[in-house]
Amino acid sequence: MEQGNRTDEVWVLGATGRTGRAVAARLAADGVPPVLVGRNRGRLERVGATLGLTHGPKAVVAGTPEAIAAEISRQRPAVVVNTLGDYARTALPIARACLPGGHYVDLAADVPAMLRLAALHPEAQGAGSTLVTGAGFGVLGTQAVVTMLGEGARRPAGSGSTPSPRWPSRPAVWGGARGQHRRRPHHRRTALRGWPAGASPARLRLVPPHAARRRDRDDRRRPVR
């Protein structure tokens, strides 16, 4: 499939949000003037004024994923960085608009969004486009890495660290309304809450919400030694 002519622009969607501002600032610092995309022109201009560019960055005003996709199809940027959130809804129309020849990056950390974008692989491959989902180090990436570290872990010689006997045998993706689980260490009284000194990642485990709340309550009642 022919890629067609594209600009060399890098668009940052959701540029007035915290993550969008950080991405735009990093691009500007690296000598890549970002195109700021958002719903409010005044806020986009205020963000642009903080980037230290000689000329104010270009701003694109669009209020919905469909409107943003239409602008991408019309103006044909080289790269689109999606920081809008709600990726299960926003990723597909925006990523499709980048085809052919454009490239797409988002920060999704939920399985449905990732699977939907992954389904575009054959289409993107044929169009000469790269689609990157789950960029950064979000919750899903963290859980997957820690789970892999815990798989088949052995007790190191001379170390008191042992893998949790309740460690999941595969990456834990827990869905539904009870799907937001917390990682807590075995040792609760530590200098750094949430990561005991000298402990390895293999000691972490996923704790259901009701158990996490109960432990928090117990921690508050227990005197510090």
N, C-alpha and C positions, 0 to 999 in steps of 0.2 A: 504494500500500500504506500502510495506516495505521501511523504510527510508534509510537503507544502512549505510555504514561507512562514517563518515565525520570527518574532522579535527576540531580542536578548534579555527581555524583562523578567524579573523574579517578583512574583506577586505574593504578598503576605495577606491571607484572609483572616479577618478578626484582628486587624492590626492595632485596634485601640484597647484590646485586652492585655492582661499581664504577659501572657506567653507571646502574643503577637508583637507587643512592644519590644520584648527581649530579642525575638528573632530579627525584627527590623533593625534594631540597634547593632546586632552582631553583623548583619549584612553590610550595613553602612560602615562599620569599623573596618571591615575587610575590603572596602572599596567597591562594594556592589550596591548601588542605590536601589532600594526596594520600592516597589509600587504598593502603596497602602490601600487596602480594600476594607470597607466597612459600611455601616448604615448612616453615619453622621459625618458630613463633610467638615464641620467645625472641629470635631474631635480628631479626625484624621489630620487636619492641618496642625493642630496642637502637638500631636505625636510627631509629625514631620519636623516641626520646629526644634525638637529635642535631639535630632539625629546628627546635627553638626555638619550638614551638607551645604555646599556652596549655593546650590539651587534647591528650592523646596522639592521634595519628592512628589511624584505623580500620585494622585488619589483617584480611586474608582469608588463611586457610591453605588451600592447594591444591597438590598435588604433581605433577600431570601437566597437559598441555595440555587434555585432555578434562575433568578436574576443574575447571580454571580456566574453561573454556567453559561448563560447567554453572552455575558461580557467576555468571558474567556474564549468562547467560540468566535466572537467578532474580532477581538484584539490580538489573540493568539500569542500569549506570553510563552517564554521558554520553559519556565518552572513555576509551579503553583505550590505554596506551602499553606496547608489548611490548618488553622488553629481555632476554628469555630467551635469545636466540640460537637456533641450529638452526632458522632461520625456514622452511626448506623443509618442516619437520614441524610447527612450532608455529603458523605464521601462519594457515593456512586455518581450522582449527576455531575459533580464537579470533576471527578476523575475522567468520566466519559468525555467531558468537554475538552480535556487536554489532548485527546486523540484526534488525529495522528501526530506523532512527533513531539508533543509536549510532555513534560514530566511532572509528576505529582508526589507530594509528601504530606502525610498527616501524622497526628500523635495519638491515634486510636489506641485504647487499652482495653477494649472489650471484644469478645470473640465474635459476636454477630457482625460487627463492622469489618473486622479483619477477614472473615470468611467471604463476605460480600465483595470486598475489593479483590480478594484472591481469585474469585470467579472470573474476573476480567483478564486474568493472565494471558490466555490465548489471544484475545483481542488486542491487548497492549503489545504483546510480542510481535504480532503481525503489523502493528502500526508504528513500530520503532519507538515506543514510549516506555518509560520506567515508572512504575507505581510503587511507592514505598509507604507502607502502613506501620503503625506502632513505632515511629521514630522516637528517639529519646529513651528514657528508662522509666517507664510507667509501672503501674501496679502489676499488670499482666506479665511484662518482661521480668520484673523482679521475682515474682512467684515462680516463673518458669526456670530462671537461673538457679534460684535457691533449691528448687525441687531437684534439678539435675545434679547440683552439688551433693545433695543428700542421697542420691541413688547409689546403692551399693557401697556407701561410705564405711570405712573400717576405722577402728580405734587406733590412732597413732601411738607408737611406742612412747611410753613415758608421759602420755597426755591423759588427762581426766575426761576429755571430751568423748562422748559417744553419740551416735545418731539416735534420734528419737525413735523408740519402738513403734510409735504411732505415725511415723513419717509416711506420707502417701507414696504408693508405688508408681504413680504416674502423675504428670502435671495436674494439679487440682483446679478444675474449673467448676465452680459451684454456682448454679443458676437460681433463678427465682427470686422472690422477695427477700429470702434469707441468704442471698448470694454474696453479700459484702462481709467478708471475713477478715479478721485481723491476724497478723503474725505476732506472736508473743514468745519470748524465750522461756526455757524451763525455770531459770533463776529470776525471781521477781525483784529481790532486793539487790540492786546493783548501783554502781556509781553513775553509769549512763543508762537511763531507763530505756528498755527495748533492745539493748545489745550488751550482754554481760561481758566484762573485761576478760579477754583471753578466749572467748567462746568462738567456735567456728560456725559458719552459716549452716552447717548440717544439723546444728542443734535447734534451729528454728522450726516451728511447726505452725500450721494454720489452726486457729482457734475459733469455733463458732461464736456468734455475737453474744448469746446468752452467757456463755462461759467467760468471755472477755469482760462483760459487765460485772459478773460475780467476782472475778479476780480483782477488778478495779476497786470494788467496794471493800473487799478484804484487805487490799493494800492500804487503803485510807485508814482502816481501823487498826492496822498492825503498827505498833510503835517502831520507830527507826532505831536500829542498834548501831 
